[in-house]
Amino acid sequence: MKLDKSLEARKLLHTTVYSQCFSPCGHYLATCNNYGKISIFSVFKALAPDASEGNWKQIFSFQACEDGALYCLATTGDLLISAGNGPICAWKWKEILDKSPRIVWSFSIPKRGPFSNPEVNTLVVDQQETGTALFAGCGDKNVYSWDLESGKQVLCMSGHTDYIHDISLKSDGNTLASASEDGSVNIWDVRDSAEPVYSIVPHKTESCCRPSLGKWVGCVAMDSSNDWLVCGGGPKMSLWHLRSMTATSVFDTPKACQQTVQFYDDMILSAGTEPFVNHWFVNGDQKAKVPCTPTSVFNVSVNKNDDKYKVLCASGSSYKIDVCTNFGYRAFSFSLTPD
């Protein structure tokens, strides 16, 4: 028994939290890690006036993947969707909060050979009046899409020469951007996905190029106006005007590669291979550089589902998930606990 507890404690020190997702009500945070576990935290209890450190610990965790790590989470109105090594799985939020999770449905990535078992690195849910679609960027260089009502795979977008790190979808659901290890960001029309409409190649742009850090692009996001795209990785993070396909701003993070990025209000939030969350003006000037616990940050998530509990959470190479209540400093940290 003592040996088992010691092993769990040591495993905790080597935990990486790859992704986070707030519940539709905004009261809970789900995280997934390198051990294939999903952990749930109570946001509303942690923010209560009488909250203590006990409220910062997970309220429930379960083994969601038997094949290895989980890299991404997404949500619909009533489902939490997880993916990484192994199949994409859906779980009912209600059953998770009741501590009795079971897989509602699962999708497998098509195998291209006897030894093929590609991982899923990123998920995006697209909810339109006509239906709900799930997009997945995968280790086999492809982006797949499923219609969630029928469960049928409807798209396979092939055009990259290396695995896909991240994807982003325009608000109308018709345009998708995929960021890849091959150094490109492909722009797709999902209505005609035979080949990319065009590609952005940051490492071939003089102002972005950093040969010593590689050409890979690890993160991408498009803004709500659908006019702008931001991406980063080995090359410096850069802002691109989608109509003219020109880089208008460059965000300098010396020796640090950005692994997650998003537009938020009138600024850009990013983080990567250093223990900081960066706040940027769109002209490339840095608004803030907020210290955080993970030495390498893989995900930054903002709770937009309930203004009363609007927080920014940063996760990465740590069993702690930093919580920023005013976005400018770490208020406290959620903490995974040994089983």
C-alpha positions in Angstrom: 0.0 0.0 0.0 2.8 2.4 0.9 4.6 1.6 -2.3 1.4 2.2 -4.3 0.9 5.6 -2.7 4.6 6.5 -3.3 4.3 5.6 -7.0 1.1 7.8 -7.4 2.9 10.7 -5.6 5.9 10.4 -8.0 3.6 10.1 -11.0 1.9 13.4 -9.9 5.3 15.2 -10.2 5.6 14.1 -13.8 2.0 15.1 -14.8 1.4 17.2 -17.8 -2.1 18.7 -18.2 -2.6 19.1 -21.9 -6.0 20.6 -22.2 -8.9 22.1 -20.3 -12.6 22.7 -20.9 -15.3 24.5 -18.9 -18.7 23.0 -18.5 -21.6 24.6 -20.4 -22.9 26.1 -17.2 -19.5 27.5 -16.4 -19.4 26.0 -12.9 -16.9 23.3 -13.5 -13.5 22.8 -15.2 -12.4 19.5 -16.8 -8.7 18.8 -17.5 -7.0 15.9 -19.2 -3.4 14.7 -18.7 -0.6 12.5 -19.9 -1.9 9.5 -17.9 -5.2 9.4 -19.8 -7.2 10.8 -16.9 -9.9 13.5 -16.8 -10.2 15.5 -13.6 -13.0 17.8 -12.6 -12.8 21.0 -10.5 -15.5 23.1 -9.0 -15.1 26.7 -10.1 -18.0 28.0 -8.1 -16.8 26.4 -4.8 -13.2 27.6 -5.4 -14.4 31.2 -5.9 -16.8 31.2 -2.9 -16.0 33.8 -0.2 -15.3 31.1 2.3 -13.2 28.9 0.0 -10.1 27.2 1.3 -7.3 25.1 -0.2 -9.6 22.1 0.1 -11.8 23.6 -2.6 -8.9 23.9 -5.0 -8.5 20.1 -5.3 -10.2 17.9 -7.9 -13.6 16.8 -6.9 -13.5 13.7 -9.2 -11.2 12.0 -11.7 -11.5 9.0 -13.8 -9.5 6.9 -16.3 -10.8 8.1 -19.7 -8.2 6.5 -22.0 -6.4 3.2 -21.6 -4.1 3.8 -24.6 -2.0 6.6 -23.2 -2.3 10.4 -23.0 -5.3 12.6 -23.6 -4.3 15.7 -25.6 -7.6 17.6 -26.1 -11.1 18.3 -24.8 -14.1 19.9 -26.3 -17.7 20.4 -25.3 -21.3 20.5 -26.7 -24.4 21.5 -24.8 -24.4 18.2 -22.8 -21.3 16.3 -23.8 -17.6 16.4 -22.9 -15.5 15.1 -25.7 -12.0 13.7 -25.1 -9.2 12.6 -27.5 -5.5 11.7 -27.7 -4.2 8.2 -28.1 -7.0 5.8 -28.9 -10.5 6.7 -30.0 -12.4 10.0 -29.6 -14.9 9.5 -26.8 -18.0 11.4 -25.6 -19.2 11.6 -22.0 -22.4 13.1 -20.6 -21.6 16.1 -18.3 -24.4 15.0 -16.0 -23.0 11.5 -15.5 -19.5 12.9 -14.9 -20.8 15.3 -12.2 -22.7 12.3 -10.8 -19.4 10.5 -10.7 -20.7 7.7 -12.9 -19.2 8.4 -16.3 -19.7 6.1 -19.3 -18.8 6.4 -22.9 -21.8 7.6 -24.9 -20.2 7.2 -28.3 -16.7 6.9 -29.8 -15.1 7.6 -33.1 -11.9 6.0 -34.3 -9.4 7.6 -36.8 -9.2 5.5 -40.0 -6.1 3.3 -40.0 -3.8 3.7 -43.0 -1.9 0.5 -42.4 -1.4 -2.3 -39.9 0.8 -0.2 -37.6 -1.1 3.0 -37.9 -2.8 4.3 -34.8 -2.7 8.1 -35.2 -3.2 10.4 -32.2 -5.7 13.3 -32.1 -3.9 16.5 -31.1 -6.8 19.0 -31.3 -10.6 19.1 -31.4 -13.1 21.8 -32.4 -16.9 21.6 -32.1 -18.9 23.6 -34.7 -22.5 24.2 -33.7 -24.6 25.7 -36.5 -28.4 25.9 -37.0 -28.0 23.1 -39.6 -26.3 20.8 -37.1 -23.2 20.1 -35.1 -19.9 18.9 -36.5 -16.7 17.7 -34.8 -13.3 18.5 -36.3 -10.1 16.6 -35.3 -6.5 17.4 -36.3 -4.4 14.3 -36.2 -1.0 12.7 -36.2 -1.5 11.1 -39.6 -1.4 14.6 -41.2 -5.1 14.8 -41.8 -8.1 16.8 -40.4 -11.3 14.7 -40.0 -14.9 15.8 -39.5 -18.0 14.0 -38.2 -21.6 14.9 -38.2 -22.6 14.4 -34.5 -26.2 13.7 -35.2 -25.6 10.8 -37.6 -22.2 9.8 -36.3 -20.9 9.6 -39.8 -17.4 10.8 -40.9 -18.1 13.5 -43.6 -14.7 15.0 -44.3 -11.0 14.1 -44.6 -8.7 17.1 -45.4 -5.3 15.9 -46.7 -2.6 18.4 -47.6 0.0 18.5 -44.9 3.3 16.5 -45.0 3.6 16.2 -41.2 1.4 15.9 -38.2 -1.2 18.6 -37.2 -0.8 20.5 -33.9 -3.8 22.7 -33.9 -6.9 23.8 -35.8 -9.2 26.8 -35.8 -12.6 27.3 -37.4 -14.3 30.6 -38.6 -17.6 31.4 -36.9 -19.6 30.5 -40.0 -18.1 27.0 -40.0 -17.0 27.2 -43.6 -13.3 28.0 -43.2 -10.8 26.0 -41.2 -7.1 26.7 -40.5 -4.7 23.8 -39.6 -1.2 24.3 -38.1 1.3 21.6 -38.7 4.8 20.3 -37.9 5.6 20.8 -41.6 5.8 24.6 -41.0 2.6 25.6 -42.8 -0.9 26.8 -41.9 -3.3 25.5 -44.4 -6.6 27.4 -45.0 -9.5 25.1 -46.1 -13.0 25.7 -47.4 -14.8 22.8 -45.7 -17.5 22.8 -48.4 -14.8 21.9 -50.9 -12.0 20.3 -49.0 -10.2 18.4 -51.8 -7.1 20.7 -51.2 -6.2 23.8 -49.3 -7.4 27.1 -50.6 -4.0 28.6 -49.7 -1.2 28.2 -47.2 0.7 30.5 -44.8 4.3 29.6 -44.3 5.7 31.7 -41.4 9.3 30.4 -41.5 9.6 31.7 -45.0 8.8 35.2 -43.8 11.9 37.1 -42.8 10.4 38.8 -39.8 9.1 35.5 -38.4 11.9 33.1 -39.2 13.9 31.5 -36.4 15.9 28.6 -37.9 17.4 27.6 -34.5 13.9 26.8 -33.1 12.5 25.1 -36.2 9.7 25.7 -38.7 6.9 23.9 -36.9 3.6 25.8 -36.2 2.1 24.7 -32.9 -0.9 27.0 -32.5 -3.4 28.9 -34.6 -6.5 31.0 -34.0 -8.9 33.1 -36.1 -10.8 36.1 -34.7 -14.6 36.6 -34.6 -14.5 39.1 -37.5 -13.0 36.3 -39.6 -10.5 38.8 -41.0 -7.4 37.9 -38.9 -5.4 34.8 -38.1 -2.6 34.4 -35.5 -0.1 31.5 -35.4 3.2 30.6 -33.8 5.6 27.9 -32.9 9.2 27.6 -34.0 8.8 30.9 -36.0 7.8 34.0 -34.1 4.1 34.3 -33.4 2.6 36.5 -36.1 -0.8 38.1 -37.0 -2.0 37.7 -40.6 -4.7 39.6 -42.5 -6.6 36.9 -44.3 -7.9 38.9 -47.2 -4.4 40.2 -48.2 -2.5 37.2 -46.8 0.2 39.5 -45.3 1.8 39.4 -41.8 0.9 42.7 -40.2 2.4 42.2 -36.6 5.1 40.0 -35.1 5.1 39.1 -31.4 8.6 38.6 -30.1 9.2 36.0 -27.4 13.0 35.4 -27.5 13.9 31.7 -27.2 10.3 30.8 -26.4 7.9 29.0 -28.7 4.2 29.6 -28.4 2.1 26.5 -28.0 -1.4 28.0 -27.5 -3.0 31.2 -28.7 -6.5 32.8 -28.8 -8.1 36.1 -29.5 -9.8 37.6 -26.4 -11.7 40.9 -26.5 -9.3 43.4 -28.1 -6.1 41.4 -27.3 -4.3 38.1 -27.9 -3.5 35.6 -25.3 -0.6 33.2 -25.8 1.7 30.9 -23.9 4.4 28.3 -24.6 7.8 27.0 -23.6 8.3 29.4 -20.6 6.3 29.9 -17.4 4.3 32.9 -18.5 1.0 33.8 -20.0 1.4 36.6 -22.5 -1.1 39.4 -23.1 -0.6 41.2 -26.4 -2.0 44.2 -28.3 -2.8 43.3 -31.9 0.0 45.7 -33.0 2.6 43.3 -31.5 3.2 45.3 -28.2 3.1 43.2 -25.0 0.4 44.3 -22.6 1.4 41.9 -19.8 3.5 38.9 -19.0 1.9 36.9 -16.2 4.1 34.4 -14.3 2.5 30.9 -13.9 3.4 27.6 -12.3 3.9 25.3 -15.4 7.4 25.7 -16.9 5.8 24.9 -20.3 2.2 25.9 -20.9 0.1 23.9 -23.3 -3.4 25.4 -22.8 -4.9 28.7 -21.7 -8.7 28.7 -21.2 -11.1 31.5 -20.3 -14.5 30.7 -18.8 -16.9 32.5 -21.1 -20.0 30.5 -20.0 -20.8 32.4 -16.7 -19.6 36.0 -16.1 -19.9 35.4 -12.4 -17.1 32.8 -12.6 -15.1 34.3 -15.4 -11.5 33.2 -14.8 -8.4 32.4 -16.9 -6.8 29.0 -16.3 -3.3 28.0 -17.5 -2.1 24.4 -17.6 0.9 22.5 -18.8 3.9 20.7 -17.3 2.6 20.6 -13.7 -0.1 19.0 -11.7 -1.3 22.5 -10.8 -3.6 24.5 -13.0 -3.2 28.3 -12.3 -6.4 30.3 -11.9 -6.4 34.1 -12.6 -9.4 35.9 -11.5 -8.5 39.3 -13.0 -6.2 37.8 -15.7 -3.3 39.9 -14.4 -1.9 37.6 -11.7 -2.4 34.1 -10.3 -5.0 34.1 -7.6 -4.6 30.4 -6.7 -4.0 27.0 -8.3 -6.3 24.0 -8.8 -4.4 20.9 -7.8 -4.6 17.3 -9.0 -4.3 14.8 -6.2 -2.9 11.2 -6.1 -5.5 8.4 -6.5 
